[in-house]
């Protein structure tokens, strides 16, 4: 863990810091956007499961909030196929089913006002088909919430390479996710960062990019 922390401290002294701070401000600005934009981001996170973020970004740009909210299942699937995305029919079904939560901003804000971000994540995992802890964390981070971690393969690989975790799990159940997330929190604490910020630094270390 110490070696990883030192590497991130070096990156904090580079121009990367401004790039990451700008991205964090973009996430924060989602709090001023409406339900349609939040729903589009939920669909984006549905599409990132078992796929590349860039592919999901391309589909989101092509469809926009209007497409996610109004296209029929065949049209959604065709768009997903055109972008060489995996599981087009299943993903289209998930998007159609998620439309019952088209007021997702209102739902999430109501949950957080009564509880916290962790409660909102539990609601997403329990209610939105196709959303697991990673995707729920991704959605919340992208809509301006900073205190939960996105444990995707890049983050897990980096944690493994730096001896933060002893092995990379083949799959993440709830207990395992929370156990690894606690280690992620420890790194963030030592760097005086929130989890959203740390995720962007670590993702950059594995990919050379700062996406969303």
N, C-alpha and C positions, 0 to 999 in steps of 0.2 A: 504493500500500500504506500509506503514512504516514497518509493521510486516514482510511482504514478503521480503522487502529489507534487513532487519536485518538477516533473515534466510539465504539469499544468501550470505551475507557478511561472515557469519560463514563458509559456504561451501567453500568460496574462500580461507580460511585459511587451508583447508584440502588437502589431496592427490588428491582429485577430480580435483583440478585446473590443475595439470599436465596432467591428462587424457583428460580433455576438450581441453587444449592447443594442445595436439597431434592430436585430432580429427579435430580441426580447421586448423592445418597444412595440414592434409590430404585433406580437402576441397580446401585449397589454391593451392595444387599441381595439381588440375584439370586444372588449367590454362595452364599447360604444356602438357596436354593430347589432343588427336585428336578428330575429329568429331565423330568417332565410339563410343568412350568411353562416350562422352557427350550424344550421342543418347541413349546409354544403360541407362544412368542416367535419361534421360527424360522418358523412358519406366518404370523404377523403380518408378518414381513419379506418373506416370499414374496408376500404380498398387497399390499405397498406398491409393488412394482415396477410402474411405469406407471400408478399410481393415487394417490389422495390418502390421506395418513396417517389422517385422520379416518374415512374409509370402512373402512379396514383395522381400526382400533380398534373400530368398531361391530361388525364381523363377529367379531372376537376376543371381545368381551364376550358376544355371542350364543352362540357355540359353546363357548367355554372350552376348556381342555385336553382334557376328555373328548370333546367334539365333534370336535376336530381329530384325536384318536387313534382314534375309534370310528365316526364317521358314514361311511356308504357314499358313493360318488362322487356319486350323484344328490342326496343330501341336502346334501352340501357345496355342490354347484353351485347348488341352490335357495336356500340361505342367502346365497350370494354374489350371486345375481340379485336377491333381495329387498332387498339393500342397494345396489342400483344400481352394482355394481362391474363393472369391465371384465373380459373374458375368463374368465367363470365356469367353463366346462368345462376350460379349460387349467389354471386355478389349482387346481381340484379334483383334477386328475390330479397336479399337482406335490405337493399335500399328501399324497395317497395314497402317492406314490412316496417321499416324505421319511420315511414311517413306518419305513423300515428303519433310520433313524437316530434312533429314539425315545429312545435313550440318549445324546442329543446333549451333555448336560452332561459326562458321563463322557468322551466322545470329545474334546471341546474341551479339557477340563482335562488330559487325557493328552498332547495335542499341545503345549499351552503349557508343561507341566512339562518336556517334552523340548526345547522350542524357545522360541517366542515368539508374540505375537499375530499377527504377519504370517504365520507358518506356519499358524496356525489359519484365517486368512482364505483362504490358498491352498487349504487342504483343502476348505473350504466351497464355493469357486468350482468346484473340480474335481469334487466329489462330489454336491452337492445341486442337482438340476435346477431351474432357475428362479432360481438365486442367482448374481448377478454381484458385482463388487467393491463396488458401492454397498450392495447388500442384505446381503452378508457383513459389511461394516463396521458397518452398522446393527445387525445381530444382536449382534455382539460388543460394541458400545457399550452396547446395552440390557441386556446381561448383565454389565456392570461392568468392561469393558475400555476403556482410555482413550487408547490411543496410535495409533489409526488414524482416518482421516477419512471422513465420509459425503458424497461429492461429488454431492449431488442438484441439481436444477435451481435451487433457491433459493440454495444456496451458490455455484453457478457464476455465476448472474446477479449476485450481490453482488460476487463477485470481478471480474467483467467491468466492472461499473459503477464500481469503484474502481481500475481499471487494474492489477489484480494479474495478470490473464491478458489477452492481446491479443484473443481471440475466444472465444465459447462453442462448444465442439465439438458437432457434431451427434450423435456417438456417442463413447464413451470406450473405447478399447482399453487393454490393460494398461499399455503404456508411457506413454500419455497420462495415464491415471489416476495413475500414480506420479509423473509430472512435476508435475501440478497439486497432488498431495498434498504434494510437497516445498515448494511455495509456501505451502500451508496450514500446514505445520510451521514455516516461517519466521515467519509471523504469530504463531502460538502462542508461539514462543520469545521474541519481542519483548514479548509480553504476560505472559510467565511463566505460561502456562496449559498444561494438557494439551489434547489434540485434542478430547476429548469436551466439555469446558467451552466451548472456542471455538465448536464446532459449534452449541451451544445459543444462544449470543449471536448468532451470525450468522443462524441460522434465525429467531430472534425479530425481527431487523432487517428481514427480508423478509416475515414473516407476522404479526407482532404476537402470537405465541403461543409457549409453551414446551410442546411435546408430547413424544412419545418417538420 
